[in-house]
Every structure is written in structure tokens, then in C-alpha cells.
Amino acid sequence: MQLAVVGLGRMGANIARRVMQHGEHRTVVYDKSAAAVAALTNDGATGATSLEDLVAKLGAPRTIWVMLPSGPITESAIETLGKLLSKDDVIIDGGNTFWQDDIRRGKTLAGRGIHYLDVGTSGGVWGLERGYCMMIGGDKAVVALLDPIFKALAPGRGDIPQTPGREERDPRVEQGYIHAGPVGSGHFVKMVHNGIEYGLMQAYAEGFDILKNANSDTLPADHRFDLDIADIAEVWRRGSVIPSWLLDLTASALAKQPTLNSYSGFVEDSGEGRWTVNAAIDEAVPAEVLTAALYTRFRSRRDHTFAEKILSAMRAGFGGHKEPPKP
């Protein structure tokens, strides 16, 4: 199959590469950076110089995966593509768009006969190697038509044992991608995924901060422990009940630099945490952990602790996120 990719940043470029490597699909790519386009053409993609050129280099029906930061840049790209594409073409938004924007866009594009899918994409900078977990919203027939693309991008079953009782359920889920429902549902599920991520990261961060301060001068001398938190992180990876990829990344960061002095403790948030809390409010669902985790990031921008350095180290590990430098 053919797939166009717009936006060749940390994830977009590797999505194009994985599609070519794992599915032998043809790709056409565009980015405002000519160097980013050139890097992909060296890997076998066809480069485009504009959105108009990108559309012209695709045969109908066209499928275009937009992988840009959420907000005006994505809005502008999809609006432009909507004017260039034809009936039965498909636009995929694989970024972290607000799900209500998907519903609005889907309705607008449907009026022109253009299909729209929202794909919440998890995998960060490791997706080329590990594959991408995808949460897809859109028309069932369109999702089925593009299954070869999603299958190429997904991680596959790997060595994860089958969950008991899943024998009669959708096998795509065990490959690492799900058709969540209609337009908007993919990004809604990804939004909550990222909200949970905030909570998990905060739990690890607070735990390691307690361990680090176990030798505090405020404690009685015989109650103090000088603990090797890098080794504790490593041992928890092996047989404990709290292993995860986030813990793997934390252990790696601590092994390289136990003090994490290269991190300022200033922690950004990318929007999904806020949207998750707002959804909880709309649904009258208590979400104390997720809300507190989000508020901690706000507070980190004024007062930093070792816990925030742990958060920054995890963000750098899975997504290549760069926090503001230490003053």
C-alpha cells in the first residue's frame, strides 16, 4: 500500500521508516524541513516539497498520516489537505489532538466525501524498534481497509502471554492496535492513557524521592538509611510487582547519573493530562491521583524536588522530551 506522512519529527519520521521496513509499503513524505525530507528519501521514501506536491505524488484513493504537534499547525495542515483531496481519500491524525476537535473535523470532511481517522499513537522515540501501540477512531470499513498499515506499525504479540478469556475477542488487540469506536474515540482513549501515565510516573517519582531522603538530617540517626537508589530501581525490575517500561527508563537514567543533576526538575505537560482531568469533571468521576499528578507538574515550575528530576528523566527516556535547562 501507499502512505503519505506529513511531519517528520521524533515520531513521524520513524512511522514512515517502520511502514517501509515492516510492510514494504511505499511512502511519500513532507516536512517544512528539507533536511528531514532528504533523510527519509535516503531511506527509500519519495520526498515532496509541499502538501500540494505530496497529494500529486499519490494515487487515488490517497491516505495521508498527519504527525504534527496538536493545535494550529495540525488544524492548518488538515484544513489544507481537505481542500486538496478527493472523495474516498483518508486523512489520519496520529498526533495528540483533542478528541472533540476530531469529531468536528470528521463531520466537516465527511461532507466532502473524505474519510477521517484519529489514531492515538504510543511508542515515542522507540517506536521504530518496538512498534507503536495504536488506538483508532473512525469508520469500521476504513479501518479494515488500512489494516496492512496498522499491522506494519504495531509491535505484534511478541512474547506476551495471551490473557485468559480472550480467545474469541478481536485478535488485532493482541497485536497492539485497537479500533476503539467512531471518530474521536481513538484520541479519547489515548488521552486517558496519557493521564494514567502521569499518575504512574508521579508514583515512581515520589517513591524514589522518599528513598533518596531516607538519610535526612531531620531523622534520628538510627532511622537513617544511605540507599543506592540506582540499584533499588534495578532490583525492582526483576521479579517485583511494580515493573514497567517507565521503571526501566528510570533505572537507566539513575545508573548513568544517580543525582540526576542534569535535570532542572521543571516538568512540562503536553495537554492530555489536563483534558483527562476535564473529562473526569464532565463525567463526575473522581480522579484524585491523576489530578494531583497534573498539579505537581504545575508546581514543579516554581519549586523543584528530586521527584521532578525523576519525572524529567522518564520523559526524556520515552519521548525525547527536553525540559527547560537548569539555570
C-alpha positions as CSV (number, residue, x, y, z in Angstrom):
1,M,0.0,0.0,0.0
2,Q,1.0,3.7,-0.2
3,L,1.0,6.0,2.7
4,A,1.9,9.7,2.9
5,V,3.4,11.1,6.1
6,V,3.2,14.8,6.9
7,G,5.5,15.8,9.8
8,L,8.9,14.1,10.2
9,G,9.8,14.8,13.8
10,R,10.7,12.3,16.5
11,M,7.7,10.0,15.7
12,G,6.6,10.9,12.2
13,A,9.9,10.0,10.6
14,N,10.1,6.7,12.3
15,I,6.5,5.9,11.4
16,A,7.4,6.3,7.8
17,R,10.5,4.1,8.2
18,R,8.7,1.3,10.1
19,V,6.0,1.2,7.4
20,M,8.6,0.7,4.8
21,Q,10.7,-1.8,6.8
22,H,7.9,-4.0,8.1
23,G,5.3,-3.8,5.4
24,E,7.2,-3.0,2.3
25,H,4.8,-0.2,1.7
26,R,5.5,2.9,-0.5
27,T,5.7,6.2,1.4
28,V,5.6,9.8,0.3
29,V,6.8,12.3,2.9
30,Y,6.7,16.0,3.6
31,D,8.1,18.3,6.2
32,K,8.9,22.0,6.3
33,S,12.5,20.9,6.9
34,A,14.1,19.9,3.7
35,A,16.8,18.1,5.6
36,A,14.2,15.9,7.3
37,V,12.7,15.0,3.9
38,A,16.1,14.3,2.5
39,A,16.9,11.9,5.4
40,L,13.7,9.9,4.6
41,T,14.4,9.9,0.8
42,N,17.8,8.3,1.6
43,D,15.9,5.6,3.4
44,G,13.7,4.9,0.4
45,A,10.7,7.3,0.7
46,T,9.6,9.7,-2.0
47,G,10.0,13.3,-0.9
48,A,7.6,16.1,-1.5
49,T,8.2,19.8,-1.5
50,S,4.7,20.9,-0.4
51,L,1.3,19.5,0.6
52,E,0.2,20.1,-3.0
53,D,3.2,18.1,-4.3
54,L,2.6,15.4,-1.8
55,V,-1.0,14.9,-2.9
56,A,0.0,14.9,-6.6
57,K,2.5,12.1,-6.0
58,L,-0.1,9.8,-4.5
59,G,-2.5,7.6,-6.5
60,A,-6.2,7.5,-5.6
61,P,-7.5,6.7,-3.1
62,R,-4.9,8.5,-1.0
63,T,-4.1,8.0,2.6
64,I,-2.2,10.8,4.5
65,W,-0.9,10.4,8.0
66,V,-0.5,13.8,9.7
67,M,2.0,13.7,12.6
68,L,2.3,17.2,13.8
69,P,2.0,19.0,17.2
70,S,-1.6,19.4,18.3
71,G,-3.1,22.8,17.8
72,P,-2.9,25.4,15.0
73,I,-0.2,23.6,12.9
74,T,-2.3,20.4,12.7
75,E,-5.5,22.3,12.2
76,S,-4.0,24.2,9.3
77,A,-2.5,21.1,7.6
78,I,-5.7,19.1,7.8
79,E,-7.7,22.1,6.5
80,T,-5.4,22.5,3.5
81,L,-5.4,18.7,2.8
82,G,-9.2,18.7,3.0
83,K,-9.3,21.1,0.1
84,L,-6.7,19.1,-2.0
85,L,-8.1,15.6,-1.5
86,S,-11.0,13.8,-3.3
87,K,-13.8,11.5,-2.4
88,D,-12.8,8.3,-0.6
89,D,-9.3,9.7,0.3
90,V,-8.3,9.3,4.0
91,I,-6.7,11.7,6.5
92,I,-5.2,10.2,9.6
93,D,-4.3,12.4,12.6
94,G,-1.8,10.4,14.6
95,G,-0.8,13.2,17.0
96,N,-2.2,14.1,20.4
97,T,-5.2,16.0,19.2
98,F,-8.1,16.9,21.5
99,W,-10.8,14.3,20.7
100,Q,-13.6,16.9,20.3
101,D,-11.6,18.5,17.5
102,D,-11.6,15.1,15.8
103,I,-15.4,14.9,15.9
104,R,-15.7,18.4,14.4
105,R,-13.1,17.7,11.7
106,G,-14.6,14.3,10.9
107,K,-18.0,15.9,10.2
108,T,-16.6,18.6,8.0
109,L,-14.5,16.2,5.9
110,A,-17.4,13.7,5.6
111,G,-19.4,16.4,3.9
112,R,-16.7,16.3,1.2
113,G,-16.6,12.5,1.0
114,I,-13.2,12.4,2.7
115,H,-12.7,9.8,5.5
116,Y,-11.0,10.8,8.8
117,L,-9.4,8.6,11.4
118,D,-7.9,9.7,14.7
119,V,-5.1,7.4,15.9
120,G,-3.8,7.8,19.4
121,T,-0.2,6.6,18.9
122,S,2.0,5.5,21.8
123,G,5.6,4.4,21.4
124,G,7.7,7.6,21.5
125,V,11.2,7.6,20.1
126,W,11.4,3.8,20.5
127,G,8.6,3.1,18.0
128,L,10.8,2.2,15.1
129,E,12.3,-0.6,17.1
130,R,9.5,-1.7,19.4
131,G,6.4,-0.8,17.2
132,Y,3.6,1.6,18.1
133,C,0.5,0.9,20.2
134,M,-2.4,2.5,18.4
135,M,-5.9,3.4,19.5
136,I,-8.0,4.1,16.4
137,G,-11.2,6.0,15.9
138,G,-13.2,6.1,12.7
139,D,-15.4,4.1,10.3
140,K,-15.1,0.4,10.6
141,A,-14.7,-0.2,6.9
142,V,-12.0,2.4,6.5
143,V,-10.0,1.0,9.5
144,A,-10.3,-2.5,7.9
145,L,-9.1,-1.2,4.6
146,L,-6.0,0.3,6.2
147,D,-5.2,-2.8,8.3
148,P,-2.0,-3.6,6.5
149,I,-0.6,-0.2,7.5
150,F,-1.6,-0.6,11.2
151,K,-0.3,-4.1,11.3
152,A,3.1,-2.9,10.0
153,L,3.3,-0.2,12.6
154,A,2.1,-2.3,15.5
155,P,4.5,-4.2,17.8
156,G,2.9,-7.6,17.3
157,R,2.2,-10.2,20.0
158,G,5.9,-10.7,20.9
159,D,6.4,-12.9,23.9
160,I,3.5,-11.5,26.0
161,P,1.3,-14.5,27.0
162,Q,-2.3,-14.4,25.9
163,T,-4.8,-13.1,28.5
164,P,-7.1,-15.9,29.6
165,G,-10.6,-15.5,28.2
166,R,-9.5,-13.5,25.1
167,E,-9.8,-16.4,22.7
168,E,-13.0,-15.1,21.0
169,R,-12.1,-11.4,21.1
170,D,-10.6,-9.1,18.4
171,P,-7.1,-10.5,17.6
172,R,-5.8,-7.1,16.5
173,V,-5.8,-6.0,20.1
174,E,-3.1,-8.6,20.9
175,Q,-1.0,-7.2,18.0
176,G,-1.0,-3.8,19.7
177,Y,-3.8,-1.9,17.9
178,I,-7.5,-1.4,18.6
179,H,-10.5,0.0,16.7
180,A,-11.9,1.9,19.7
181,G,-15.0,3.2,18.0
182,P,-16.2,6.2,16.0
183,V,-14.2,9.3,15.2
184,G,-12.9,10.9,18.3
185,S,-12.7,7.7,20.4
186,G,-9.1,6.9,19.4
187,H,-7.8,10.1,20.8
188,F,-10.1,9.9,23.8
189,V,-8.6,6.5,24.8
190,K,-5.1,7.9,24.2
191,M,-5.9,10.9,26.3
192,V,-6.8,8.7,29.3
193,H,-3.7,6.6,28.6
194,N,-1.6,9.6,29.0
195,G,-3.5,10.7,32.1
196,I,-2.7,7.3,33.6
197,E,0.9,7.8,32.5
198,Y,1.1,11.0,34.6
199,G,-0.2,9.1,37.7
200,L,2.2,6.2,37.2
201,M,5.2,8.5,36.7
202,Q,4.3,10.5,39.7
203,A,4.1,7.4,41.9
204,Y,7.6,6.3,40.9
205,A,8.9,9.8,41.3
206,E,7.6,10.2,44.8
207,G,8.8,6.8,45.8
208,F,12.3,7.4,44.7
209,D,12.3,10.8,46.4
210,I,11.4,9.1,49.7
211,L,14.2,6.7,49.2
212,K,16.7,9.5,48.4
213,N,15.8,11.4,51.5
214,A,15.9,8.4,53.8
215,N,19.2,9.8,55.2
216,S,17.8,13.2,56.0
217,D,19.3,15.1,58.9
218,T,15.8,15.6,60.3
219,L,15.6,11.9,61.1
220,P,17.0,10.2,64.2
221,A,20.5,8.9,63.5
222,D,19.5,5.3,63.9
223,H,16.5,5.8,61.5
224,R,18.6,6.9,58.6
225,F,19.5,4.8,55.5
226,D,22.0,5.7,52.9
227,L,20.4,3.8,50.0
228,D,21.6,3.2,46.5
229,I,18.5,4.1,44.5
230,A,20.0,3.1,41.2
231,D,20.4,-0.4,42.5
232,I,17.0,-0.4,44.0
233,A,15.5,0.7,40.7
234,E,17.3,-2.2,39.0
235,V,16.2,-4.9,41.5
236,W,12.6,-3.7,41.3
237,R,12.8,-4.5,37.6
238,R,13.4,-8.2,38.4
239,G,10.5,-10.1,39.9
240,S,8.8,-7.3,41.9
241,V,5.1,-6.4,41.4
242,I,5.9,-2.9,40.0
243,P,7.9,-3.4,36.9
244,S,7.2,-1.3,33.8
245,W,8.9,0.4,30.9
246,L,8.8,3.6,32.9
247,L,10.7,1.8,35.7
248,D,13.2,0.5,33.0
249,L,13.8,4.1,31.9
250,T,14.2,5.3,35.5
251,A,16.7,2.6,36.2
252,S,18.7,3.5,33.1
253,A,18.7,7.2,34.0
254,L,19.8,6.6,37.6
255,A,22.5,4.1,36.6
256,K,24.0,6.8,34.3
257,Q,23.6,9.7,36.8
258,P,22.3,8.8,40.3
259,T,21.9,12.5,41.2
260,L,20.1,13.4,38.0
261,N,21.9,16.8,38.2
262,S,21.5,17.4,34.5
263,Y,17.7,17.8,35.0
264,S,16.3,21.0,36.4
265,G,13.2,19.5,37.9
266,F,10.9,21.7,35.7
267,V,8.3,19.3,34.2
268,E,6.2,20.2,31.2
269,D,2.7,18.8,30.4
270,S,1.6,18.2,26.9
271,G,-2.2,18.7,27.3
272,E,-3.6,15.2,27.6
273,G,-3.4,15.3,31.4
274,R,-5.5,18.5,31.5
275,W,-8.0,17.0,29.1
276,T,-8.3,13.8,31.1
277,V,-9.0,15.8,34.3
278,N,-11.6,17.8,32.4
279,A,-13.2,14.6,31.1
280,A,-13.4,13.3,34.7
281,I,-15.1,16.5,35.8
282,D,-17.6,16.3,32.9
283,E,-18.3,12.6,33.8
284,A,-18.4,13.3,37.6
285,V,-15.7,10.6,38.0
286,P,-13.2,11.1,41.0
287,A,-9.7,11.2,39.6
288,E,-7.6,12.3,42.6
289,V,-4.3,10.6,41.6
290,L,-4.4,11.9,38.0
291,T,-5.4,15.4,39.1
292,A,-2.7,15.6,41.8
293,A,-0.1,14.3,39.3
294,L,-1.0,17.1,36.9
295,Y,-0.9,19.8,39.6
296,T,2.5,18.6,40.7
297,R,3.8,19.4,37.2
298,F,2.4,22.9,37.6
299,R,4.1,23.3,40.9
300,S,7.4,22.0,39.6
301,R,7.8,25.1,37.5
302,R,8.3,27.1,40.7
303,D,9.8,24.7,43.2
304,H,11.8,21.6,42.2
305,T,12.4,18.3,44.0
306,F,14.3,15.2,43.2
307,A,10.9,13.6,42.3
308,E,10.5,16.1,39.4
309,K,14.0,15.1,38.1
310,I,12.8,11.5,38.0
311,L,9.8,12.7,36.0
312,S,12.0,14.6,33.6
313,A,14.3,11.6,33.2
314,M,11.3,9.3,32.3
315,R,10.0,11.9,29.8
316,A,13.4,12.1,28.1
317,G,13.6,8.3,28.0
318,F,10.3,7.5,26.3
319,G,9.7,10.6,24.3
320,G,12.9,12.5,23.9
321,H,11.3,15.4,25.7
322,K,13.7,18.2,26.7
323,E,12.8,20.3,29.7
324,P,14.0,23.9,30.1
325,P,17.7,23.9,31.1
326,K,18.9,24.2,34.7
327,P,19.6,27.9,35.4
